[in-house]
């Protein structure tokens, strides 16, 4: 396997999205971009240990008990699988993180705190809405809205 060197800041500003940059049987890494202040995800956990490193911007990590941690560039969060959290861009511009997690990305579950379900198993419109911190409900067949 060849060594790859990349500029994650340049990549994040160009692509403006979450992208897996390395994926093996034992480990995967990604660059995660929250382009606008106020962008956030849902309160959730994963089934694997992970870390986030703040490259640019300000990240506020919130916890189910109401606690929070504000992270600035150079700071990292070390998270055990099964611990719930929510990430929000609380800075004035884009927030760029690098994430690393044990296991291949295909084996990772994204368990929503309220539903206690893997949102990857939900219909695409629900998965996208909930994953961006939107209202937590699951569409029913034939339901309007």
Secondary structure as UniProt FT lines:
FT   HELIX           8..15
FT   STRAND          19..23
FT   STRAND          27..34
FT   TURN            37..38
FT   STRAND          44..46
FT   STRAND          50..56
FT   STRAND          58..62
FT   TURN            64..65
FT   STRAND          68..72
FT   TURN            73..74
FT   STRAND          76..79
FT   TURN            81..82
FT   STRAND          85..89
FT   STRAND          95..102
FT   HELIX           105..107
FT   STRAND          110..112
FT   TURN            113..115
FT   HELIX           119..121
FT   HELIX           124..131
FT   TURN            132..133
FT   TURN            141..142
//
